[in-house]
Amino acid sequence: MIISMRPHASREEVDSVCERIRDFGFRVHSIEGEERVVIGVVGVGGDVTACLESLEATPGVESAMRISAPYKFVSLEFRKERTVIRAGKAEIGGDEFVIMAGPCSVESESQIMQTAEAVAAAGAKILRGGAYKPRTSPYDFQGMEEAGLKLLAKAREATGLAVITEVMSDRDAELVAEYADIMQVGARNMQNFALLKALGKCGRPVMLKRGLSSTIKELLMSAEYIVAHGNSQVMLCERGIRTFETATRNTCDISAVPVLNELTHLPVIIDPSHATGKRSLVPALAKAAVAVGADGMIVEVHPCPQKAVSDGAQSLTIEGFEEMMRNLSGYIALWKQERMADMAVAV
């Protein structure tokens, strides 16, 4: 259920509504704006109908309605305004198409610094780089771990880029949060519920990647775990799903972007690198990401992809990234015009 309080409802009225909700056996999750408080009612407590009727007659309540979606807090029914996530100088979900770029894995100081300086100069706002790497083979490079995190922090200090990096375990969440501006949940961990709960308490924005064979509903339910445990700063990432097609590494579900925009207030990011697995296909899918209404994209860039320890085949060269950014400029300008028009209508 969603309870909308009247504008400038008193603290006593808000507290009274929350107490009544708990009396019916439900839990309270409130969002407090400058003028209005919206209260989410969750749980499997008592009589929903009786609770709604009681709350509608409570002083200070403007409206009370049932949410039909199984994901409550991330639903567009719960929050009509789009969530905007701030990380460094970037605002994801607002009036800027945000580019996150960098290598799959942090390999050395010279590699991450060279890449960070280049992608920043080309227009990226966030540096990506893996310090902990989930690999299919136990014999492949597993990442530099904390040493890699320290190099990412050094690159941030030198360039002003915010940092996004993957966290693989709830045991590592606190350590990664010390260095990262955004915590990335990889596709294999989308339903690692212990990790999702920990990220609900980490105090950092989270980018949640769609699982290899996961539905949109399952993606939203995983996002609900993070929000329900206290962290509303979540963005969703479409990075391709597993199908029978073998021409690309994964099959990018480009339609997931407008579908998610109809279902949730959370920002949506496209990962054209993992979606295709081929460097030559990344720029075309990047254009599609802008055209379809994504809030940004995350792309792999490496100064020497043929020597990369992971995902070299799908990593753009620095020159290739610069060319892609030049070619995207017109698309992004049109995207910005449309986004500003949508925001004006919303106001």
C-alpha positions as MATLAB code, in Angstrom:
seq = 'MIISMRPHASREEVDSVCERIRDFGFRVHSIEGEERVVIGVVGVGGDVTACLESLEATPGVESAMRISAPYKFVSLEFRKERTVIRAGKAEIGGDEFVIMAGPCSVESESQIMQTAEAVAAAGAKILRGGAYKPRTSPYDFQGMEEAGLKLLAKAREATGLAVITEVMSDRDAELVAEYADIMQVGARNMQNFALLKALGKCGRPVMLKRGLSSTIKELLMSAEYIVAHGNSQVMLCERGIRTFETATRNTCDISAVPVLNELTHLPVIIDPSHATGKRSLVPALAKAAVAVGADGMIVEVHPCPQKAVSDGAQSLTIEGFEEMMRNLSGYIALWKQERMADMAVAV';
ca = [
       0.000    0.000    0.000;
       0.975    3.656   -0.461;
      -0.169    6.323    1.956;
       0.168    9.894    0.700;
       0.088   12.447    3.496;
      -1.356   15.891    2.899;
       1.169   18.634    2.080;
       2.877   19.862    5.246;
       1.200   17.216    7.443;
       2.451   17.530   11.017;
       4.960   15.151   12.573;
       2.271   14.016   15.005;
      -0.030   13.088   12.110;
       2.730   11.164   10.326;
       3.689    9.311   13.511;
       0.048    8.490   14.199;
      -0.358    6.954   10.728;
       2.829    4.910   11.144;
       1.648    3.638   14.522;
      -1.712    2.625   13.078;
       0.003    0.735   10.238;
       2.090   -1.213   12.744;
      -1.044   -1.972   14.774;
      -2.362   -3.814   11.725;
       0.814   -5.930   11.607;
       2.548   -4.223    8.663;
       5.933   -2.555    8.311;
       6.533    1.113    7.455;
       8.882    2.578    4.858;
       8.556    6.354    4.474;
       9.968    8.834    1.978;
      10.009   12.406    3.264;
      10.034   15.227    0.713;
      10.138   18.965    1.299;
       6.358   19.282    1.242;
       4.947   15.791    1.505;
       5.559   12.444    3.192;
       4.778    9.220    1.321;
       4.547    6.048    3.408;
       4.999    2.574    1.982;
       3.188   -0.250    3.776;
       4.734   -3.697    3.331;
       4.556   -7.133    4.872;
       2.046   -9.938    5.217;
       0.345   -8.686    8.342;
      -3.360   -8.261    8.869;
      -6.378   -7.222    6.833;
      -5.276   -4.973    3.961;
      -8.786   -3.713    3.210;
      -9.469   -2.820    6.836;
      -6.098   -1.086    7.090;
      -6.793    0.988    3.965;
     -10.228    2.024    5.204;
      -8.843    2.972    8.598;
      -5.998    5.028    7.141;
      -8.244    6.889    4.695;
     -10.112    8.297    7.699;
      -6.965    9.220    9.637;
      -6.139   12.946   10.039;
      -3.391   14.135    7.715;
      -3.905   11.409    5.088;
      -4.612   12.584    1.555;
      -4.947    9.163   -0.096;
      -4.376    5.464    0.546;
      -4.052    2.940   -2.265;
      -3.015   -0.650   -2.818;
       0.078   -1.396   -4.958;
      -0.583   -4.225   -7.382;
       3.059   -4.965   -8.279;
       4.941   -7.503   -6.119;
       7.887   -5.079   -6.047;
       6.620   -2.193   -3.934;
       9.320    0.406   -3.328;
      10.850    0.291   -6.815;
       7.442    0.486   -8.490;
       6.341    3.554  -10.404;
       3.111    3.233   -8.414;
       5.054    3.959   -5.235;
       7.092    6.880   -6.580;
       6.083    8.880   -9.657;
       9.211   11.054   -9.661;
      12.255    9.484  -11.275;
      15.101    8.607   -8.931;
      18.253   10.659   -9.534;
      21.510    9.168   -8.268;
      24.483   11.411   -7.578;
      28.018   10.057   -7.809;
      30.852   12.534   -7.948;
      29.990   15.069  -10.667;
      27.473   12.760  -12.339;
      23.704   12.697  -11.872;
      22.223    9.472  -13.190;
      18.532    9.584  -13.997;
      18.380   13.345  -14.502;
      19.020   15.502  -17.558;
      22.404   14.003  -18.435;
      23.218   10.812  -20.349;
      26.006    9.429  -18.166;
      28.918    7.436  -19.605;
      30.826    4.984  -17.419;
      34.002    3.655  -19.031;
      37.167    1.777  -18.198;
      38.796   -1.644  -18.292;
      37.161   -4.908  -17.317;
      39.969   -5.505  -14.804;
      42.405   -3.220  -13.042;
      45.774   -4.657  -14.090;
      48.378   -2.037  -13.165;
      48.751    1.591  -12.157;
      49.859    2.690  -15.621;
      46.941    0.881  -17.289;
      44.202    2.330  -15.067;
      45.686    5.843  -15.004;
      46.101    5.975  -18.785;
      42.550    4.760  -19.320;
      41.047    7.069  -16.700;
      42.701   10.162  -18.130;
      41.627    9.246  -21.668;
      37.968    8.463  -20.933;
      37.651   11.588  -18.773;
      38.993   13.733  -21.604;
      36.518   12.104  -24.017;
      33.492   12.844  -21.825;
      33.017    9.949  -19.411;
      31.924   10.906  -15.894;
      32.492    7.582  -14.120;
      35.452    5.191  -14.210;
      34.697    1.473  -14.251;
      37.257   -1.167  -13.338;
      37.120   -4.560  -11.695;
      39.201   -5.236   -8.590;
      37.319   -8.460   -7.785;
      36.530  -10.566  -10.847;
      34.026  -13.442  -11.058;
      35.480  -15.780  -13.685;
      34.062  -18.927  -15.214;
      37.395  -20.716  -14.821;
      39.055  -20.871  -11.378;
      42.422  -20.569  -13.178;
      41.694  -17.196  -14.775;
      42.790  -13.853  -13.309;
      40.630  -13.107  -10.265;
      41.494   -9.445   -9.813;
      43.928   -7.374   -7.737;
      41.397   -7.055   -4.884;
      42.201   -4.254   -2.410;
      45.318   -3.238   -4.327;
      43.054   -2.683   -7.335;
      40.631   -0.643   -5.255;
      43.479    1.603   -4.155;
      44.482    2.184   -7.780;
      40.901    3.114   -8.665;
      40.879    5.622   -5.803;
      44.159    7.072   -7.058;
      42.700    7.446  -10.566;
      39.650    9.199   -9.104;
      41.869   11.657   -7.266;
      43.822   12.415  -10.434;
      40.881   12.793  -12.830;
      37.808   13.706  -10.768;
      35.931   10.686  -12.120;
      33.641    8.799   -9.771;
      34.405    5.077   -9.449;
      32.161    2.067  -10.041;
      33.471   -1.394   -9.247;
      32.009   -4.824   -8.622;
      31.393   -6.312   -5.198;
      31.026  -10.096   -5.173;
      30.303  -10.970   -1.564;
      28.508   -9.502    1.429;
      31.785  -10.031    3.307;
      33.530   -7.564    0.975;
      30.784   -4.930    0.876;
      32.189   -2.765    3.656;
      35.715   -2.773    2.209;
      34.597   -2.003   -1.355;
      32.349    0.809   -0.068;
      35.437    2.506    1.399;
      36.828    3.014   -2.120;
      33.872    2.950   -4.544;
      31.330    5.649   -5.346;
      28.987    3.061   -6.902;
      28.772   -0.621   -5.997;
      28.206   -2.898   -8.993;
      26.370   -6.212   -8.656;
      27.316   -8.516  -11.512;
      24.879  -10.678  -13.460;
      25.907  -13.836  -11.599;
      25.107  -12.201   -8.252;
      21.748  -10.643   -9.114;
      20.021  -13.092   -6.765;
      22.747  -13.255   -4.131;
      20.298  -12.145   -1.457;
      22.849  -11.917    1.358;
      24.834   -9.490   -0.791;
      21.725   -7.499   -1.749;
      20.771   -7.103    1.915;
      24.292   -5.915    2.764;
      24.138   -3.363   -0.054;
      20.925   -2.057    1.440;
      23.056   -0.870    4.343;
      26.288    0.093    2.553;
      25.597    3.815    2.137;
      26.610    3.796   -1.547;
      24.589    3.800   -4.790;
      24.238    0.382   -6.411;
      24.143   -0.679  -10.052;
      22.304   -4.000  -10.325;
      22.973   -5.999  -13.481;
      20.294   -8.268  -14.905;
      21.072  -11.962  -14.511;
      22.034  -14.181  -17.429;
      18.593  -15.808  -17.631;
      16.538  -13.484  -15.453;
      13.202  -11.900  -16.245;
      12.506   -8.207  -15.793;
      10.282   -9.056  -12.835;
      13.118  -10.969  -11.172;
      15.456   -8.016  -11.741;
      12.978   -5.661  -10.072;
      12.459   -8.060   -7.158;
      16.229   -8.111   -6.585;
      16.278   -4.309   -6.631;
      13.449   -4.416   -4.089;
      15.733   -6.324   -1.698;
      18.244   -3.471   -1.711;
      15.646   -0.717   -1.320;
      13.671   -2.599    1.331;
      16.858   -2.882    3.399;
      17.428    0.859    3.419;
      19.123    1.937    0.173;
      16.949    3.733   -2.381;
      19.914    4.666   -4.610;
      19.673    1.803   -7.103;
      20.082    1.758  -10.873;
      19.336   -1.188  -13.165;
      21.595   -2.478  -15.933;
      20.592   -4.415  -19.048;
      23.736   -6.285  -20.125;
      22.260   -8.945  -22.362;
      20.639  -12.264  -21.528;
      21.413  -15.828  -22.556;
      19.454  -17.101  -25.571;
      19.996  -19.675  -28.324;
      21.824  -17.041  -30.440;
      25.597  -17.504  -30.727;
      26.548  -14.609  -33.027;
      26.982  -12.378  -29.973;
      28.145  -13.094  -26.441;
      24.655  -12.345  -25.106;
      21.393  -11.053  -26.576;
      20.729   -7.455  -25.623;
      17.081   -7.029  -24.653;
      16.864   -3.436  -25.853;
      13.121   -3.436  -25.205;
      13.872   -3.846  -21.500;
      14.637   -0.113  -21.291;
      11.161    1.212  -22.218;
       9.553   -1.655  -20.299;
      11.463   -0.745  -17.153;
      10.680    2.932  -17.662;
       6.991    2.002  -17.514;
       7.400   -0.102  -14.362;
       9.960    1.629  -12.155;
      11.341    5.019  -11.154;
      14.912    3.676  -11.054;
      17.478    4.748  -13.700;
      18.306    2.237  -16.437;
      21.802    1.657  -17.843;
      22.861   -0.315  -20.954;
      26.083   -2.351  -21.110;
      26.864   -2.728  -24.837;
      30.183   -4.454  -24.160;
      28.791   -7.514  -22.385;
      25.645   -7.476  -24.499;
      27.637   -8.049  -27.694;
      31.027   -9.382  -26.702;
      32.446   -7.809  -29.866;
      34.286   -4.503  -30.034;
      32.951   -3.730  -33.522;
      29.315   -3.932  -32.355;
      29.617   -1.718  -29.277;
      29.239    1.713  -30.993;
      26.030    0.708  -32.792;
      24.431   -0.611  -29.629;
      25.581    2.525  -27.787;
      23.541    4.601  -30.250;
      20.559    2.335  -29.614;
      20.947    2.844  -25.864;
      20.643    6.596  -26.309;
      17.750    6.318  -28.767;
      15.694    3.928  -26.653;
      15.750    6.171  -23.578;
      18.382    4.690  -21.274;
      19.862    6.975  -18.614;
      23.431    6.041  -19.442;
      25.766    3.254  -20.427;
      28.762    1.379  -19.094;
      31.404    0.395  -21.628;
      34.756   -1.372  -21.485;
      37.855    0.497  -22.664;
      41.464   -0.689  -22.569;
      44.669    0.970  -23.861;
      45.759   -2.332  -25.420;
      42.805   -4.770  -25.646;
      44.850   -7.569  -27.234;
      46.884   -7.738  -24.017;
      43.928   -7.429  -21.606;
      43.725  -10.173  -18.976;
      39.916  -10.282  -19.375;
      37.306   -9.269  -21.971;
      39.806   -7.919  -24.492;
      37.611   -8.863  -27.461;
      34.792   -6.573  -26.326;
      36.924   -3.685  -25.050;
      37.221   -0.543  -27.128;
      40.638    0.969  -27.714;
      41.085    4.490  -26.388;
      40.915    5.779  -29.971;
      37.775    3.727  -30.583;
      36.130    5.152  -27.473;
      36.991    8.708  -28.504;
      35.492    8.109  -31.961;
      32.347    6.590  -30.462;
      31.892    9.574  -28.157;
      32.200   11.980  -31.097;
      29.631   10.001  -33.069;
      27.254    9.879  -30.091;
      27.258   13.643  -29.517;
      24.330   14.354  -31.854;
      22.297   11.484  -30.414;
      22.933   12.674  -26.879;
      21.941   16.244  -27.780;
      18.557   14.987  -29.039;
      18.244   12.757  -25.949;
      18.816   15.770  -23.719;
      16.155   17.828  -25.524;
      13.604   15.057  -25.086;
      14.532   14.474  -21.452;
      14.228   18.161  -20.621;
      10.820   18.257  -22.338;
       9.673   15.219  -20.317;
      10.871   16.819  -17.082;
       9.028   20.045  -17.920;
       5.785   18.104  -18.502;
       6.276   16.231  -15.214;
       6.603   19.533  -13.323;
];
